[in-house]
Amino acid sequence: MWRNCVRLAKGLGRSAVLRPDPKVSRCGVVRGLSPTAPCSPTAPCSLLWNSVTWLSQARQSKDYALPNSSWSQGMMDLYNRFLEMCKDGTWKRIPSYGNSVDHIPESLKLAPEKEQKETRLFSRNMDTEGLGFEYAMFLNPSEKRMVCLFQPGPYLEGHTGFAHGGSTATIIDSTIGGCAIFVAGRVMTANLSINYRNPIPLGSVVLVDSKVDQVEGRKVFLSCQVRSIDGQTLHAEATALFIQLNSTKSLQQQMSSQ
C-alpha cells in the first residue's frame, strides 16, 4: 500500500510546478504549505514534500489521471464538475503516475526500493487505456477528504458484467491511503474492512468518497463510501486504519510492532 499511495502525496506538490494541461492546472496548486514545515495532522510530511520538489524539477512523467478517449460522458461530466470546484482552491486535483518508486529521490529511498528497476503501480498496470482502472482523485485539505472518480474497465470483471470485489477494494485502499498520506505522511494499511452493498457494473462511473475520522498518535482512522454518480446507490462502504511510518525502521519492523 505504501508504494500505491506515495504518488498521491507527491501529487500534492508536483501539481504546483508542472502544468501538463492548462485547463487542469487552475486547480493543481497547493498553496500555503511549506517544503520545510514539520509533519503535522494538517500538512504533508516535509520529507515527502521535499521529494515532490525534487521530482518536479528532475523530470516529467505521464499523468494518467487526465481525461482520455476511454472515459465515458458520465466520467467527463463528474471530472469537469470537480474541476469547477477547484477554481477557488477548496479542492485540488491529484495527478497520478505509473511508477511510485521513481517518485522518490535516491537519498530518501529505502534499500529495497533502490534495487527495483522495473515496477508498475498495480492500479496503473494496463498499457491500453480503458481496460483496467480509470480514475482521477481530488483532495479537499480543509475537510481531510479525498474523492476518487472511478470507471472500471473490462479487465476488472468478476461476476459477469460487474467489477471484481478485489478491484473495488483496490480503489478504496488507494483513495483512503491518499487521504491518510495527506494527514500523516508515510503510512501503511493496517486494517481495511469493506461491506459490499451493490455490485458495480463494468464501464459505469462511481464516486469513492473517503475522509479522516480520527488521529491517535501514529494511528489514522478513516471511512469511505462508494456511490453511484447520482448518489442513490451505495455500492460499498469501508473503514480503515493506517499507521504512520518511521523512516528509520523497516516496514516489517514497524508493522510487526503493532
Disulfide bonds with the S-S distance in Angstrom:
none
